[in-house]
Amino acid sequence: MTASALPQILATGLLMGLIYALIAAGLSLIFGLMDVVNFAHGEFLMLAMYATFGFAVFAHLDPVLSLPLVAAVMFIVGASVYAGVVRHAMRSKVNTGMVQIFSTFGLATLIQGGAQFFFTPDFRNVDHTWLSAKTLDLGGIFLPWSQIFGGLISLVAFGGLYLMMTRTDFGRALEATREDKGAVALVGIDSNRVFALGWGLGAALVGVAGAVLATSYAIHPQVGAGFATIAYITVALGGFGSVFGALVAGIVVGLVEALTANILPPAMKSMGIYALYLVVIFLRPQGLFGKL
């Protein structure tokens, strides 16, 4: 790694970090709302990428145009998963935490197996998009337009999430339910409805990320696994339940990954992320912005 290459490395890491933050945002939102880790998060991302591929093949929609449609589809998926699976798992009287874990883990296995059955393990790509194979030259710093688009969409999504959480009744209901589910029931807020909408919103966020990633990554049944691992690390690094901690942590993870890939062999680029995570766990186990 040379000094002249450092701006390119940092710019690339920043853009990927924003995309990682977008993937992790929904996971952090759901955990903060319900103390439930969604182990099907990677499979939600995979479904979003397949949905983007489907809109491109059958409706001839570019991912830029199909992005809100994919988010809407994933919102329905997320709300349905809560109503059909998570809600019932939460009613368990024994080992509730383990039941919740294994219910989402089993859902992940089911979704991935279904994807292999219906779509086959073959790799698929969304070809000839508006953003593919296009780069922006900023004084010798070359940035793919797909990553620029992803970074901008991530900032817009977090900005919208901030406004929703602070300026709308639904956002206030989310925050109140996060603080005390029993108390909000006394003032007439249906916590089950809030949870369903929260799951829908979390899935919609990962749907946006899936539409972005479909412009530059191959789509296959296991595509979500690697991104999900990074999302779990990002959420833990930022602080469990801290959505905007996930934004900062995602940027940090992206930068560390980019720097590591230029110091170690590219196949070992994740080593820096895991090392950083271990350091934070030892020094600040609640994460950068979390609370124990």
C-alpha positions in Angstrom: 0.0 0.0 0.0 1.4 3.4 -1.1 0.5 6.9 0.0 -0.8 7.6 -3.5 -3.2 4.7 -3.3 -4.5 5.6 0.1 -7.3 8.1 -1.1 -8.6 5.4 -3.5 -8.6 2.8 -0.7 -10.4 5.1 1.8 -13.0 6.2 -0.8 -13.8 2.6 -1.7 -13.9 1.6 1.9 -16.2 4.5 2.8 -18.8 3.6 0.1 -18.8 -0.1 0.9 -19.1 0.8 4.6 -22.2 2.8 3.9 -23.7 -0.2 2.1 -22.7 -2.5 5.0 -24.4 0.0 7.4 -27.6 -0.1 5.3 -27.6 -4.0 5.4 -27.1 -3.8 9.2 -29.7 -1.1 9.9 -32.8 -3.4 9.7 -31.1 -6.0 11.9 -30.2 -3.4 14.5 -33.7 -1.9 14.4 -35.4 -5.3 15.0 -33.0 -6.2 17.9 -33.5 -2.8 19.5 -37.3 -3.1 19.2 -37.7 -6.7 20.4 -34.3 -8.1 21.7 -34.6 -10.7 18.9 -31.7 -11.5 16.6 -33.0 -12.3 13.1 -30.8 -15.2 11.9 -32.7 -15.1 8.5 -31.4 -11.6 7.8 -29.0 -12.8 5.1 -31.8 -14.8 3.5 -33.9 -11.6 3.4 -31.1 -9.9 1.6 -30.9 -12.9 -0.9 -34.7 -12.7 -1.5 -34.4 -8.9 -2.2 -31.6 -9.6 -4.8 -33.8 -12.3 -6.4 -36.7 -9.9 -6.4 -34.5 -7.3 -8.2 -33.5 -9.9 -10.7 -37.1 -10.9 -11.3 -38.2 -7.3 -11.9 -35.3 -6.9 -14.3 -36.1 -10.1 -16.3 -39.9 -10.0 -16.3 -40.7 -6.3 -16.1 -37.5 -5.0 -17.7 -37.0 -2.6 -14.8 -33.6 -1.3 -13.9 -32.6 -1.9 -10.2 -32.7 1.9 -9.8 -36.4 1.9 -10.7 -37.3 -1.4 -9.0 -35.7 -0.4 -5.7 -38.9 1.0 -4.1 -40.9 -2.0 -5.4 -38.3 -4.4 -3.8 -38.5 -2.5 -0.6 -42.3 -2.8 -0.6 -42.2 -6.5 -1.3 -39.7 -7.0 1.5 -41.8 -4.9 3.9 -44.6 -7.4 3.3 -42.2 -10.3 3.8 -40.9 -8.9 7.1 -44.4 -8.2 8.5 -45.6 -11.6 7.5 -42.6 -13.3 9.1 -43.4 -11.6 12.4 -47.1 -12.5 12.2 -46.5 -16.1 11.1 -43.3 -17.1 13.0 -41.8 -14.6 15.5 -45.0 -13.7 17.2 -45.7 -17.3 18.0 -42.1 -17.9 19.1 -42.4 -15.0 21.5 -45.3 -16.7 23.2 -43.2 -19.6 24.4 -43.3 -20.0 28.2 -40.0 -22.0 28.3 -36.6 -21.0 26.9 -38.2 -18.1 25.0 -34.8 -16.8 23.8 -33.7 -20.1 22.4 -37.1 -20.6 20.7 -36.7 -17.2 19.0 -33.2 -18.0 17.9 -34.1 -21.4 16.5 -37.3 -20.2 14.8 -35.4 -17.5 12.8 -32.5 -20.0 12.1 -35.0 -22.6 10.9 -36.6 -19.9 8.7 -33.2 -19.1 7.2 -32.7 -22.8 6.4 -36.1 -23.0 4.8 -35.7 -19.9 2.7 -32.3 -20.9 1.5 -33.5 -24.5 0.7 -36.5 -23.1 -1.1 -34.2 -20.8 -3.2 -32.0 -23.7 -4.2 -35.1 -25.7 -5.2 -36.9 -23.0 -7.2 -34.0 -21.0 -8.5 -31.2 -23.7 -8.6 -27.7 -23.0 -7.2 -26.7 -21.3 -10.5 -25.3 -17.8 -10.3 -27.4 -15.1 -11.9 -26.7 -11.4 -12.7 -28.7 -8.3 -13.5 -27.0 -7.4 -16.7 -26.8 -4.1 -18.6 -28.0 -1.8 -15.7 -27.7 1.9 -15.8 -24.9 1.8 -13.3 -22.9 -1.3 -14.3 -19.4 -0.9 -15.7 -19.5 2.8 -15.1 -17.0 4.7 -13.0 -16.5 8.3 -11.8 -13.0 9.8 -12.1 -12.4 12.2 -9.2 -8.8 13.4 -9.9 -7.4 9.9 -10.2 -9.8 8.3 -7.7 -12.0 5.9 -9.6 -15.4 5.1 -8.0 -18.0 2.7 -9.5 -21.3 4.4 -9.9 -23.0 1.4 -8.4 -21.1 2.0 -5.1 -21.8 5.7 -5.3 -25.5 5.0 -5.7 -25.4 2.6 -2.8 -23.7 5.1 -0.6 -26.1 7.9 -1.4 -29.1 5.6 -1.0 -27.7 4.6 2.4 -27.4 8.2 3.6 -30.9 8.9 2.3 -32.3 5.8 4.1 -30.7 6.8 7.4 -31.8 10.4 7.0 -35.4 9.2 6.4 -35.1 6.8 9.3 -34.0 9.6 11.6 -36.9 11.9 10.5 -39.4 9.0 11.0 -38.1 8.2 14.5 -38.1 11.8 15.6 -41.0 13.5 13.7 -43.8 10.9 13.3 -46.2 9.2 15.7 -45.1 5.8 14.4 -41.5 6.6 15.2 -42.4 7.7 18.7 -44.5 4.6 19.1 -41.4 2.5 18.1 -39.2 4.3 20.6 -41.8 4.0 23.4 -42.2 0.3 22.6 -38.5 -0.2 22.7 -38.4 1.4 26.2 -41.3 -0.3 27.8 -43.8 -2.6 26.0 -46.0 -2.9 29.1 -46.3 0.8 29.5 -47.3 1.5 25.9 -50.1 -1.0 26.2 -51.6 1.1 29.0 -51.9 4.1 26.6 -53.6 2.1 23.9 -50.6 1.3 21.6 -50.9 -2.2 20.1 -47.4 -3.6 20.6 -48.0 -6.4 18.1 -48.9 -4.0 15.4 -45.7 -1.9 16.2 -43.6 -5.1 16.1 -45.1 -6.2 12.8 -44.4 -2.7 11.3 -40.9 -2.7 12.8 -40.2 -6.1 11.2 -41.6 -4.8 7.9 -39.4 -1.7 8.1 -36.3 -3.7 9.0 -36.9 -6.0 6.0 -37.6 -3.0 3.7 -34.2 -1.6 4.6 -32.4 -4.8 3.7 -34.6 -4.9 0.6 -33.1 -1.6 -0.4 -29.6 -2.9 0.2 -30.4 -6.0 -1.8 -31.5 -3.9 -4.8 -28.3 -2.0 -4.6 -26.0 -5.1 -4.3 -27.8 -6.8 -7.3 -26.2 -4.2 -9.6 -22.7 -5.5 -8.9 -22.9 -8.9 -7.2 -23.8 -12.4 -8.5 -27.1 -13.7 -7.1 -27.3 -17.2 -5.7 -29.0 -18.9 -2.7 -25.9 -18.4 -0.4 -25.2 -14.8 -1.4 -26.6 -13.4 1.9 -24.4 -15.5 4.2 -21.3 -13.4 3.9 -23.1 -10.1 4.1 -25.1 -11.3 7.1 -21.9 -12.1 9.0 -20.6 -8.6 8.4 -24.0 -7.2 9.4 -23.9 -9.1 12.7 -20.4 -7.8 13.4 -21.5 -4.2 12.4 -24.5 -4.4 14.8 -22.3 -5.7 17.7 -19.6 -3.1 17.0 -22.0 -0.2 16.8 -24.0 -1.4 19.9 -26.9 -3.8 19.9 -30.1 -1.9 19.1 -28.4 1.4 18.1 -29.5 2.0 14.5 -27.2 5.0 14.1 -24.4 3.2 15.8 -24.7 0.7 12.9 -24.1 3.6 10.5 -20.8 4.6 12.2 -19.8 0.9 12.6 -20.6 0.1 9.0 -18.3 2.9 7.8 -15.6 1.7 10.2 -16.0 -1.9 9.0 -15.8 -0.8 5.3 -12.6 1.2 5.9 -10.9 -1.5 7.9 -11.8 -4.1 5.2 -10.4 -1.9 2.4 -7.2 -1.3 4.3 -6.8 -4.9 5.2 -7.3 -6.0 1.6 -4.3 -3.9 0.6 -2.1 -5.1 3.4 -2.9 -8.8 3.5 -3.9 -11.1 0.6 -7.4 -10.2 -0.7 -8.8 -13.5 0.5 -7.9 -12.5 4.1 -9.6 -9.0 3.9 -12.1 -10.0 6.7 -9.3 -10.6 9.2 -9.1 -6.9 10.0 -12.8 -6.7 10.7 -12.7 -9.7 13.1 -9.6 -8.3 14.9 -11.3 -5.0 15.3 -14.4 -6.7 16.6 -12.4 -8.6 19.2 -10.6 -5.5 20.4 -14.0 -3.7 20.9 -15.5 -6.7 22.6 -12.6 -6.8 25.1 -12.5 -3.0 25.7 -16.1 -2.0 25.3 -18.4 -5.1 25.2 -21.6 -3.0 24.8 -20.2 -1.7 21.5 -19.4 1.9 20.5 -22.9 3.3 21.2 -24.7 0.5 23.0 -25.7 0.2 26.6 -25.5 -2.9 28.8 
